[in-house]
Amino acid sequence: GVRALLDALQRGGYLAAYAIDDGDADEGLWQQRSSLSSTRLTVTLTDSAALRAALLLNGRGVSPELARPLLSAFFASRGAEVTEQSDFFLDGEYRENPKEYRPTQQLLSFTIAPSGAPR
């Protein structure tokens, strides 16, 4: 699923590494298809090919990031709906001077719910 897509992007050289935080997932709640079924999923992309362009275009309503639309399409194909999404940029190294901020990671945060579940 999600890991296979991200593995393919990594093998293709699009990103150096990735991590998935799906600790919010609860299979029992998901099966209920209720207003409590939504879950948060965060994907961390390290050194993606689109990172610099995504930083430049951040907040302008457009993103060159390839992984987000791929993951959103995957969720839709599995009967899930993306109800909320956001991006964050991280520098993996602490720097005292904020002018030296050099992000190497982009966090793609999704809130997904079963299609047709009440909100």
N, CA, C and O of each residue as an XYZ file, in Angstrom:
476
protein
N       0.801     -1.180      0.000
C       0.000      0.000      0.000
C       0.856      1.261      0.000
O       1.605      1.530     -0.939
N       0.724      2.017      1.069
C       1.436      3.294      1.198
C       2.946      3.061      1.166
O       3.677      3.791      0.496
N       3.404      2.054      1.882
C       4.842      1.762      1.906
C       5.355      1.375      0.518
O       6.458      1.768      0.137
N       4.576      0.618     -0.234
C       4.992      0.218     -1.580
C       5.133      1.443     -2.484
O       6.080      1.522     -3.267
N       4.210      2.396     -2.388
C       4.320      3.628     -3.176
C       5.575      4.413     -2.806
O       6.319      4.864     -3.677
N       5.799      4.568     -1.499
C       6.963      5.331     -1.045
C       8.267      4.599     -1.358
O       9.275      5.234     -1.668
N       8.254      3.265     -1.278
C       9.434      2.486     -1.668
C       9.770      2.722     -3.135
O      10.940      2.866     -3.492
N       8.747      2.761     -3.985
C       8.973      2.999     -5.414
C       9.574      4.388     -5.647
O      10.475      4.547     -6.471
N       9.074      5.392     -4.922
C       9.639      6.741     -5.044
C      11.091      6.773     -4.574
O      11.923      7.468     -5.157
N      11.386      6.025     -3.525
C      12.749      5.985     -3.003
C      13.672      5.260     -3.992
O      14.771      5.738     -4.274
N      13.237      4.125     -4.514
C      14.053      3.390     -5.495
C      14.310      4.230     -6.738
O      15.378      4.143     -7.344
N      13.323      5.048     -7.118
C      13.463      5.900     -8.292
C      14.318      7.134     -8.058
O      14.553      7.905     -8.987
N      14.786      7.334     -6.828
C      15.650      8.470     -6.518
C      14.894      9.755     -6.209
O      15.509     10.816     -6.100
N      13.568      9.685     -6.063
C      12.782     10.883     -5.785
C      12.977     11.372     -4.359
O      12.880     12.571     -4.096
N      13.251     10.454     -3.434
C      13.494     10.841     -2.049
C      14.541      9.924     -1.441
O      14.699      8.775     -1.853
N      15.250     10.451     -0.454
C      16.327      9.683      0.176
C      15.779      8.672      1.179
O      16.294      7.560      1.292
N      14.738      9.062      1.903
C      14.158      8.196      2.929
C      12.760      8.688      3.247
O      12.362      9.780      2.841
N      12.019      7.866      3.982
C      10.689      8.261      4.424
C      10.377      7.581      5.749
O      11.015      6.601      6.135
N       9.390      8.123      6.425
C       8.873      7.513      7.653
C       7.365      7.721      7.663
O       6.859      8.718      7.149
N       6.659      6.771      8.253
C       5.203      6.847      8.339
C       4.803      6.784      9.810
O       5.229      5.890     10.541
N       3.986      7.733     10.234
C       3.433      7.712     11.587
C       1.934      7.445     11.451
O       1.161      8.331     11.088
N       1.545      6.214     11.749
C       0.134      5.844     11.690
C      -0.363      5.408     13.066
O      -1.275      4.588     13.174
N       0.240      5.959     14.108
C      -0.088      5.595     15.477
C      -1.507      5.949     15.895
O      -1.989      5.464     16.918
N      -2.181      6.789     15.116
C      -3.547      7.197     15.434
C      -4.575      6.195     14.900
O      -5.754      6.275     15.244
N      -4.135      5.255     14.064
C      -5.064      4.317     13.411
C      -5.691      3.366     14.418
O      -5.021      2.833     15.302
N      -7.005      3.165     14.260
C      -7.746      2.226     15.099
C      -8.688      1.454     14.180
O      -9.708      1.982     13.739
N      -8.343      0.214     13.899
C      -9.103     -0.598     12.948
C     -10.568     -0.744     13.370
O     -11.458     -0.719     12.520
N     -10.823     -0.894     14.662
C     -12.199     -1.028     15.150
C     -13.040      0.199     14.845
O     -14.172      0.078     14.375
N     -12.488      1.395     15.112
C     -13.210      2.631     14.811
C     -13.387      2.813     13.315
O     -14.433      3.278     12.862
N     -12.367      2.448     12.543
C     -12.448      2.581     11.087
C     -13.610      1.733     10.553
O     -14.364      2.190      9.693
N     -13.756      0.520     11.049
C     -14.816     -0.381     10.585
C     -16.210      0.143     10.941
O     -17.181     -0.181     10.257
N     -16.319      0.940     11.993
C     -17.620      1.494     12.387
C     -18.145      2.522     11.387
O     -19.352      2.747     11.300
N     -17.242      3.142     10.636
C     -17.610      4.157      9.640
C     -18.475      5.254     10.272
O     -19.506      5.646      9.726
N     -18.030      5.735     11.429
C     -18.757      6.772     12.151
C     -17.971      8.080     12.117
O     -16.922      8.171     11.478
N     -18.489      9.086     12.809
C     -17.781     10.370     12.872
C     -16.472     10.243     13.653
O     -15.629     11.137     13.590
N     -16.293      9.145     14.385
C     -15.052      8.907     15.130
C     -14.020      8.117     14.326
O     -12.925      7.845     14.817
N     -14.366      7.750     13.101
C     -13.505      6.873     12.302
C     -12.303      7.565     11.672
O     -11.366      6.894     11.240
N     -12.313      8.884     11.612
C     -11.190      9.560     10.949
C      -9.892      9.306     11.707
O      -9.886      9.134     12.926
N      -8.810      9.287     10.965
C      -7.495      9.024     11.552
C      -6.464      9.924     10.912
O      -6.616     10.338      9.762
N      -5.424     10.226     11.647
C      -4.339     11.068     11.133
C      -3.166     10.185     10.736
O      -2.781      9.261     11.452
N      -2.616     10.497      9.580
C      -1.458      9.797      9.052
C      -0.437     10.853      8.648
O      -0.770     11.787      7.919
N       0.795     10.717      9.112
C       1.846     11.662      8.754
C       2.966     10.913      8.054
O       3.473      9.908      8.551
N       3.339     11.426      6.891
C       4.428     10.843      6.107
C       5.558     11.865      6.077
O       5.359     13.008      5.666
N       6.733     11.454      6.511
C       7.908     12.324      6.489
C       8.775     11.939      5.305
O       9.211     10.793      5.194
N       9.027     12.895      4.419
C       9.881     12.686      3.257
C      11.211     13.376      3.512
O      11.242     14.565      3.830
N      12.296     12.651      3.377
C      13.622     13.225      3.598
C      14.313     13.445      2.261
O      14.430     12.532      1.443
N      14.768     14.680      2.057
C      15.488     15.070      0.849
C      14.764     14.659     -0.427
O      15.340     13.997     -1.290
N      13.493     15.056     -0.542
C      12.755     14.760     -1.775
C      13.215     15.701     -2.884
O      13.714     16.795     -2.620
N      13.044     15.267     -4.101
C      13.459     16.066     -5.260
C      12.687     17.382     -5.344
O      13.181     18.349     -5.925
N      11.493     17.429     -4.778
C      10.659     18.629     -4.859
C      10.754     19.521     -3.622
O      10.042     20.521     -3.532
N      11.612     19.179     -2.679
C      11.656     19.907     -1.413
C      11.903     21.404     -1.599
O      11.159     22.215     -1.048
N      12.912     21.784     -2.346
C      13.241     23.212     -2.506
C      12.115     23.973     -3.205
O      11.771     25.086     -2.807
N      11.546     23.370     -4.244
C      10.436     24.020     -4.951
C       9.210     24.117     -4.052
O       8.498     25.120     -4.090
N       8.955     23.098     -3.248
C       7.819     23.125     -2.324
C       7.985     24.256     -1.307
O       7.012     24.916     -0.942
N       9.217     24.474     -0.853
C       9.481     25.579      0.079
C       9.191     26.924     -0.579
O       8.585     27.803      0.035
N       9.617     27.080     -1.813
C       9.400     28.344     -2.515
C       7.925     28.627     -2.766
O       7.492     29.778     -2.718
N       7.158     27.582     -3.033
C       5.744     27.749     -3.365
C       4.817     27.578     -2.168
O       3.599     27.685     -2.312
N       5.373     27.315     -0.997
C       4.567     27.068      0.199
C       3.607     28.229      0.454
O       4.009     29.393      0.442
N       2.336     27.902      0.685
C       1.338     28.912      0.990
C       0.729     29.572     -0.222
O      -0.093     30.476     -0.077
N       1.106     29.150     -1.412
C       0.582     29.772     -2.630
C      -0.503     28.938     -3.307
O      -0.940     29.251     -4.415
N      -0.932     27.874     -2.630
C      -2.026     27.075     -3.170
C      -1.625     26.062     -4.225
O      -2.480     25.419     -4.834
N      -0.339     25.920     -4.441
C       0.151     24.943     -5.425
C       1.393     24.276     -4.838
O       2.161     24.903     -4.109
N       1.577     23.009     -5.160
C       2.751     22.306     -4.656
C       3.297     21.382     -5.736
O       2.531     20.693     -6.409
N       4.600     21.362     -5.904
C       5.207     20.453     -6.876
C       5.412     19.046     -6.306
O       5.904     18.154     -6.998
N       5.031     18.858     -5.040
C       5.262     17.576     -4.376
C       4.457     16.478     -5.058
O       3.237     16.585     -5.188
N       5.136     15.427     -5.491
C       4.517     14.313     -6.199
C       3.867     13.308     -5.249
O       2.857     12.697     -5.600
N       4.419     13.131     -4.071
C       3.930     12.098     -3.156
C       2.511     12.376     -2.670
O       1.722     11.439     -2.545
N       2.161     13.631     -2.393
C       0.826     13.935     -1.853
C      -0.292     13.485     -2.799
O      -1.181     12.755     -2.360
N      -0.290     13.888     -4.085
C      -1.391     13.433     -4.948
C      -1.387     11.918     -5.164
O      -2.448     11.310     -5.308
N      -0.206     11.310     -5.188
C      -0.153      9.851     -5.309
C      -0.806      9.178     -4.106
O      -1.601      8.253     -4.268
N      -0.477      9.635     -2.909
C      -1.049      9.057     -1.696
C      -2.551      9.335     -1.609
O      -3.319      8.458     -1.214
N      -2.970     10.535     -1.969
C      -4.400     10.865     -1.943
C      -5.180      9.968     -2.904
O      -6.263      9.492     -2.566
N      -4.633      9.736     -4.102
C      -5.283      8.850     -5.069
C      -5.322      7.416     -4.546
O      -6.310      6.709     -4.741
N      -4.248      6.988     -3.883
C      -4.224      5.653     -3.304
C      -5.313      5.507     -2.244
O      -6.034      4.509     -2.233
N      -5.441      6.499     -1.346
C      -6.469      6.448     -0.308
C      -7.859      6.346     -0.945
O      -8.688      5.543     -0.518
N      -8.103      7.170     -1.971
C      -9.408      7.152     -2.644
C      -9.689      5.784     -3.264
O     -10.820      5.300     -3.228
N      -8.653      5.165     -3.832
C      -8.843      3.848     -4.455
C      -9.153      2.766     -3.427
O      -9.664      1.702     -3.776
N      -8.848      3.037     -2.170
C      -9.103      2.086     -1.085
C     -10.332      2.453     -0.251
O     -10.545      1.897      0.827
N     -11.138      3.393     -0.757
C     -12.368      3.748     -0.055
C     -12.181      4.719      1.087
O     -12.998      4.762      2.007
N     -11.123      5.494      1.042
C     -10.870      6.499      2.078
C     -10.905      7.885      1.444
O     -10.581      8.060      0.269
N     -11.295      8.840      2.230
C     -11.405     10.215      1.774
C     -10.468     11.097      2.595
O     -10.461     11.016      3.823
N      -9.682     11.933      1.933
C      -8.819     12.874      2.641
C      -9.686     14.067      3.030
O     -10.195     14.780      2.165
N      -9.854     14.281      4.338
C     -10.710     15.371      4.816
C      -9.908     16.612      5.209
O     -10.457     17.709      5.302
N      -8.620     16.433      5.435
C      -7.751     17.556      5.814
C      -6.321     17.175      5.467
O      -5.932     16.013      5.579
N      -5.540     18.170      5.042
C      -4.132     17.907      4.757
C      -3.318     19.161      5.024
O      -3.810     20.280      4.876
N      -2.070     18.961      5.419
C      -1.179     20.093      5.668
C       0.264     19.643      5.481
O       0.579     18.454      5.519
N       1.129     20.630      5.280
C       2.558     20.391      5.088
C       3.349     21.129      6.153
O       2.965     22.209      6.604
N       4.457     20.525      6.543
C       5.394     21.159      7.466
C       6.801     20.869      6.952
O       7.041     19.833      6.331
N       7.719     21.777      7.210
C       9.101     21.602      6.789
C       9.994     21.587      8.021
O       9.853     22.428      8.909
N      10.915     20.626      8.072
C      11.792     20.474      9.229
C      13.252     20.472      8.829
O      13.633     19.939      7.786
N      14.054     21.074      9.674
C      15.507     20.976      9.584
C      15.909     19.943     10.628
O      15.651     20.136     11.816
N      16.522     18.873     10.212
C      16.881     17.796     11.121
C      17.970     18.145     12.109
O      18.297     17.343     12.983
N      18.535     19.329     11.981
C      19.618     19.751     12.871
C      19.244     21.067     13.536
O      18.785     22.000     12.877
N      19.445     21.134     14.855
C      19.173     22.377     15.577
C      20.241     23.411     15.222
O      21.438     23.125     15.236
N      19.779     24.609     14.906
C      20.699     25.710     14.608
C      20.247     26.918     15.420
O      19.079     27.302     15.372
N      21.171     27.513     16.161
C      20.833     28.658     16.999
C      20.384     29.859     16.178
O      19.488     30.595     16.592
N      20.989     30.058     15.038
C      20.649     31.194     14.192
C      19.525     30.786     13.236
O      19.739     29.916     12.392
N      18.334     31.387     13.341
C      17.220     31.000     12.464
C      17.486     31.270     10.985
O      16.824     30.693     10.123
N      18.451     32.143     10.683
C      18.792     32.409      9.279
C      19.513     31.233      8.641
O      19.648     31.166      7.419
N      19.972     30.312      9.469
C      20.672     29.133      8.957
C      19.732     27.930      8.797
O      20.189     26.808      8.580
N      18.437     28.167      8.903
C      17.424     27.122      8.760
C      17.534     26.477      7.374
O      17.406     27.154      6.354
N      17.771     25.177      7.351
C      17.905     24.429      6.092
C      17.063     23.156      6.166
O      17.572     22.101      6.545
N      15.798     23.244      5.812
C      14.945     22.066      5.918
C      15.424     20.927      5.022
O      15.846     21.140      3.885
N      15.347     19.744      5.552
C      15.696     18.541      4.797
C      14.518     17.576      4.734
O      14.559     16.573      4.022
N      13.470     17.893      5.488
C      12.315     17.006      5.527
C      11.025     17.780      5.303
O      10.882     18.931      5.715
N      10.097     17.113      4.640
C       8.753     17.644      4.478
C       7.792     16.640      5.094
O       7.820     15.454      4.764
N       6.944     17.124      5.990
C       5.931     16.273      6.607
C       4.614     16.497      5.890
O       4.125     17.623      5.803
N       4.047     15.425      5.381
C       2.741     15.465      4.740
C       1.755     14.873      5.740
O       1.820     13.686      6.058
N       0.864     15.686      6.221
C      -0.088     15.250      7.235
C      -1.467     15.115      6.583
O      -1.951     16.045      5.938
N      -2.088     13.953      6.759
C      -3.401     13.667      6.197
C      -4.366     13.310      7.327
O      -3.979     12.629      8.277
N      -5.587     13.752      7.235
C      -6.666     13.193      8.031
C      -7.544     12.463      7.031
O      -8.047     13.059      6.079
N      -7.722     11.175      7.252
C      -8.519     10.378      6.327
C      -9.682      9.732      7.071
O      -9.606      9.448      8.267
N     -10.755      9.511      6.327
C     -11.948      8.887      6.886
C     -12.527      7.939      5.842
O     -12.291      8.119      4.647
N     -13.270      6.945      6.271
C     -13.927      6.076      5.298
C     -14.872      6.910      4.429
O     -15.589      7.767      4.947
N     -14.880      6.670      3.123
C     -15.780      7.407      2.234
C     -17.213      7.233      2.690
O     -17.659      6.123      2.979
N     -17.932      8.352      2.753
C     -19.339      8.319      3.157
C     -19.575      8.313      4.655
O     -20.727      8.322      5.090
N     -18.512      8.297      5.464
C     -18.691      8.318      6.922
C     -19.179      9.707      7.351
O     -18.738     10.711      6.791
N     -20.079      9.776      8.333
C     -20.529     11.089      8.812
C     -19.390     11.874      9.458
O     -18.443     11.289      9.984
N     -19.488     13.185      9.416
C     -18.442     14.029     10.004
C     -18.943     14.681     11.257
O     -18.208     15.431     11.899
